[in-house]
Structure formats: structure tokens, C-alpha cells
Amino acid sequence: MNCMLQLYHKTQKVRIRMKKFGPINQIKIFTFTYYGSILLLNGFLPLYLQFRGFDMAQIGILMSIGPFISVIANPFWGFVSDRYQNTRSLIMFMMAADLAIMTAVMFSNGFMMAAAILVVFYFFQTALSPLNTSLILQVIDGTGVKFGNIRLWGSLGYAVLAITSGPIMQYVGIGNFGWVFIVFMFVAILLSTGLPQRGAASPGKLMLRDFSKVIGNGAFVSLLFLSTLVFIPYAMNSAFLSIFIERLGGSEVSVGAALFSSAILEVPVFLLLDRYMPQTIKAMLLLIALATFLFALRWLLMSMAASPAMVIAIQFSHSVTFGVYFYAATLLCEQLVPKSYRATGQSLYALATGGISGLIAGYVGGLLFQYSGPRFMYLVGSFMALVGLTGYILLWLVLRKKIHSDSFSSYSS
């Protein structure tokens, strides 16, 4: 009881200190920490599962649980956030649930038990990213602060953890991954207590029937469909990158270096987009199409990588491919749906890029990796990105008359 009281008082002190930074700096600090936890999960969970004795097909299935559950979790938590307009409390609750469930993962025995626990874990975890994005957009609304100015702190957190987590995991051993993740999540929860609380810009609570107003937008639905296609190979790379590097003779340090190289240049990319990106549908679609082409080139190069050093070098392109695509698509989603459905729109986008695409990638990628090898897996990914590029060109041709001079706001209205 005394320990709980002490923890409560420490949490209150952290919250009071966080408030002194102001809402913009508070969200920066939390975004830095949260994306660091994503790095730990995506970068080392596959290796941890391999350490536990699971084969590639089983790892593929386990890694596909998150995307599968997000099909339900993302729209559910997004709608809950928009309905009750309490994003901060929702984030704190979901992170606390993840902390408790990860402890259970460490003591699970057998494939079926691990799968069952991960189902519950990912029900809370997969929706955190779009909720964080939604909170960022809420906090900066009307302040003049650009989205990239906040989101780059997530890239910094990802990069810092990438360069430090490799040596840490090599020192403590991959078998202790769960404890490292638990400690970091506990810190993130403490920091989340100081997050600002901003509600969605709606006059009242949303009802389930209002959901059709979001999915009835043809341009928005087209973006979701094409993003799903483009992010299948991206999800395959995220799921099996660490194992691919190990197959090439790399260590945990090499994995960390690859993850670091993929994130560090996102900071200048976001700053440049903040400053120079025109706020028009035409510019957004062209940037997304360019990023999709570079995705295809990136996966082609990965299929030819012969050493960890080559993989690390290729990973530097992530800052342009993912950074440009994510930035442009996030703001496009923001403008294609009303502000009162902001969390729902971002959750549906996350469902496409991290849910449905990840579900397909985990299962198909695991089979391709095990039976055809990683090189063929990346070749398939390059082809899928080219198909997505074709889709964006066709979408641009269909909308070219509407996007000649329209802004997001005029189009979405």
C-alpha cells in the first residue's frame, strides 16, 4: 500500500513538472518516448520470439496478430476517443494495460498461450499511434505550429533508442527483452500524465451512425486502399528486418544501427516538408506517388543486399520513403474528414497502413521468408509498390480537374 502511495505522489510530481513545459513541449517529450517504445517492440520482438524457439512461420503468425487485432482496435478506440473527447486518459489507460500484459508475455509457455496474450496486448497497443497523432493535431490546432515540428520528436526518439538499444540488448541478452520494454513503458506512462487534454472539435458526442460520414468519402477510401497495398512490403520489412540482418551475419548492434539509419534523417525531412510543402491535394498526391516509387526502388535494393552494412545503407532511404509518405498522407487524412472525426480518420489510416497491410504481411511474409527466402520476399514487395504507384497515377488522373487549384479544405467540404 505504501509503495502504491509513493508511486502516486511521484506521478503527481511528474505531472506538475510537465505542465510547466506547456502543451507543445509536453507532447514533444511524450512523442519522443512513445516512438522509442515502438522501436523496441518492432526491432527486437521478432528476435525475442526466435529466442523462445518459434520458427519463421510461427513468428510470422505471431507478428500478424497485431495487424489482425488492429482491424478491430483502431476504429474502436478512434471512435471512443472522438465520442468521449478524452484522448489523454485513453492513452494512459491503454499504455498501463500494455505494461501489465507484457509481463504476462514473458511468462507464457507455448505458441497458443503466447498468441492469446499477444491478442490482448495488441488490442491496446496498435491504436496508440493514431491516438498520439490525433492528440498532436488537436494540440497544434490554431497555434501555427506545423505537424512535422512535433512528429520529428518521434523520429528522434526512434533514432536515439535505435542507436542505444542494440548495445543494451547485446549486454542484457535478447532473453531479457521483456524487462527492458517494461521499464521503458513505465517511464512513458509517467510522462503521459502531463499530456494536455484537448477534445475533438465537435459540439457533442458522436454516434455510431455518424461513422458513415467518414467512410463515404471516395478520395479518402481510395487513399486507404492504396496505402494498404503500399504498406504490405513495408510491414514485411519491419517484421523480418532483424532476422534478415542476423542471417547476413549481423548482431543486435547491427539491428540497432539499421533502425537508427532508418529514422535519423526523418527530422530534416519533416522540417523541409513543414516549410516547403504546398497545402494542396495535387502536391500531396504527387509526393505520395514519388514516395511510392522510391519504396519500389528500396525493396529492389534490399533484395540484392549481401551484408548488414548494405542493409544499413539502404535503410537510410526510409527517411524519404516513409517520412514523405507518412507526412503527406497524414495531413491528407486530416483534411479529407471533418475535425470532429479526426481520431476516427487517423485510426482508419492506421488500420490500413498498420492493420490490414500488416496482417497480410505477417502471414504472407513469413511464408515467403521461410520457403522462398528474404530476397524473393523483397522482390514481391517491390512489385507491389509499383502496382500502388500505378494506382496513385490513376487516382491523380481521375481527380486532376478537382485538384487543379483546390485546397484540402475546399475539397473536403
Secondary structure, DSSP 4 states (H G I P E B T S, - for coil): -HHHHHHHHHHHHHHHHHHTT-HHHHHHHHHHHHHHHHHHHHHHHHHHHHHTT--HHHHHHHHHHHHHHHHHHHHHHHHHHHHH--HHHHHHHHHHHHHHHHHHHHT--SHHHHHHHHHHHHHHHTTHHHHHHHHHHHHHTTT---HHHHHHHHHHHHHHHHHHHHHHHHHH-GGGHHHHHHHHHHHHHHHHTT------S-SS---GGGGHHHHT-HHHHHHHHHHHHHHHHHHHHHHHHHHHHHHTT--HHHHHHHHHHHHTTHHHHHHHHHHH--SBHHHHHHHHHHHHHHHHHHHHHHTT--SHHHHHHHHTTHHHHHHHHHHHHHHHHHHHS-GGGHHHHHHHHHIIIIIIHHHHHHHHHHHHHHHT-HHHHHHHHHHHHHHHHHHHHHHHHHHTTTTTT-BHHHHH-
